[in-house]
């Protein structure tokens, strides 16, 4: 966590956390990467991590957090927002983001290989 908090672009005022009593129900870690925006000539904010804990899923919480994130980023002068998602995510995240107005811009393939312990 210290690594994230020590990053120059980290602004916890952009983060949203939904509480149910003393329990975290979900949240969005939003970010604005000033150097990237400057280099690309953009005013783009990122929804870096969108999460809803299992007990609070399918209740509209993530949708509400995403909507509020977009308002926060717009109020900070951003004209677009982006996020990354695993298209095979079994929780339906891709459909949620598309319903919120996000469109697929790029697709990536991630490769994985289990490492055997040859020691």
C-alpha positions as CSV (number, residue, x, y, z in Angstrom):
1,X,0.0,0.0,0.0
2,X,2.9,2.3,0.7
3,X,4.1,1.9,-2.9
4,X,0.7,3.2,-4.2
5,X,0.5,6.0,-1.7
6,X,4.0,7.2,-2.5
7,X,3.3,7.5,-6.3
8,X,3.3,11.2,-7.4
9,X,-0.1,10.9,-9.1
10,X,-1.9,9.2,-6.2
11,X,-4.7,11.5,-5.0
12,X,-6.8,9.7,-2.4
13,X,-9.4,12.5,-2.8
14,X,-10.3,10.8,-6.1
15,X,-11.0,7.4,-4.4
16,X,-14.5,6.3,-3.5
17,X,-15.2,3.8,-0.8
18,X,-18.7,2.5,0.0
19,X,-19.3,1.4,3.6
20,X,-22.0,-0.7,5.1
21,X,-21.5,0.1,8.8
22,X,-17.9,-0.7,9.5
23,X,-17.4,-3.0,6.5
24,X,-16.2,-1.9,3.1
25,X,-18.8,-2.9,0.5
26,X,-16.9,-1.7,-2.6
27,X,-15.0,1.1,-4.1
28,X,-13.2,2.7,-7.0
29,X,-9.6,3.9,-7.0
30,X,-9.7,6.7,-9.5
31,X,-6.6,8.4,-10.8
32,X,-5.4,11.2,-13.1
33,X,-2.0,10.6,-14.7
34,X,-0.8,14.1,-15.5
35,X,2.4,13.2,-17.3
36,X,0.6,10.7,-19.5
37,X,-2.1,13.2,-20.3
38,X,0.5,15.8,-21.1
39,X,2.4,13.5,-23.4
40,X,-0.8,12.3,-25.2
41,X,-2.5,15.6,-25.3
42,X,-5.4,14.2,-23.3
43,X,-7.5,15.0,-20.2
44,X,-8.3,11.4,-19.2
45,X,-9.0,10.0,-15.9
46,X,-8.7,6.3,-15.0
47,X,-10.9,4.0,-12.9
48,X,-7.9,2.0,-11.9
49,X,-9.6,-0.5,-9.6
50,X,-13.4,-1.1,-9.4
51,X,-14.4,-3.6,-6.8
52,X,-17.5,-4.8,-5.0
53,X,-17.3,-7.4,-2.3
54,X,-19.2,-10.5,-3.0
55,X,-22.0,-9.9,-0.5
56,X,-22.8,-6.5,-2.1
57,X,-22.8,-7.6,-5.7
58,X,-25.8,-7.4,-8.0
59,X,-27.4,-4.5,-6.0
60,X,-26.3,-1.5,-8.2
61,X,-23.4,-0.5,-6.0
62,X,-20.7,-0.7,-8.6
63,X,-22.9,1.2,-11.1
64,X,-23.4,4.0,-8.5
65,X,-19.7,4.1,-7.7
66,X,-18.8,4.3,-11.4
67,X,-21.3,7.0,-12.0
68,X,-19.9,9.1,-9.1
69,X,-16.4,8.4,-10.3
70,X,-17.2,9.9,-13.7
71,X,-18.7,13.0,-12.0
72,X,-15.5,13.4,-9.9
73,X,-13.2,13.1,-12.9
74,X,-15.3,15.5,-15.0
75,X,-15.3,18.0,-12.1
76,X,-11.5,17.7,-12.2
77,X,-11.5,18.8,-15.9
78,X,-11.2,15.3,-17.5
79,X,-13.0,14.9,-20.8
80,X,-12.7,11.1,-21.0
81,X,-12.3,8.1,-18.7
82,X,-10.7,4.7,-19.1
83,X,-10.4,1.4,-17.3
84,X,-9.1,-2.1,-17.9
85,X,-11.1,-5.2,-17.5
86,X,-10.6,-9.0,-18.0
87,X,-13.1,-9.7,-20.7
88,X,-13.6,-13.2,-19.3
89,X,-14.4,-11.9,-15.8
90,X,-17.2,-14.2,-14.5
91,X,-18.8,-11.4,-12.5
92,X,-20.1,-9.6,-15.6
93,X,-17.8,-6.6,-15.3
94,X,-17.6,-6.1,-19.1
95,X,-21.4,-5.7,-19.4
96,X,-21.4,-3.3,-16.4
97,X,-18.8,-1.1,-18.0
98,X,-20.6,-1.1,-21.4
99,X,-23.9,-0.3,-19.7
100,X,-22.1,2.7,-18.1
101,X,-21.1,4.0,-21.6
102,X,-17.6,2.6,-21.9
103,X,-16.6,1.2,-25.2
104,X,-13.9,-1.3,-26.1
105,X,-10.9,0.6,-27.4
106,X,-8.1,-2.0,-27.3
107,X,-7.8,-5.7,-26.6
108,X,-4.8,-7.4,-25.1
109,X,-3.9,-11.0,-24.6
110,X,-2.1,-12.0,-21.4
111,X,0.0,-15.1,-21.3
112,X,0.6,-17.1,-18.2
113,X,2.9,-20.0,-17.5
114,X,3.1,-21.8,-14.2
115,X,6.7,-22.1,-13.0
116,X,7.9,-25.4,-11.7
117,X,10.2,-25.6,-8.8
118,X,13.3,-27.3,-10.1
119,X,15.3,-26.9,-7.0
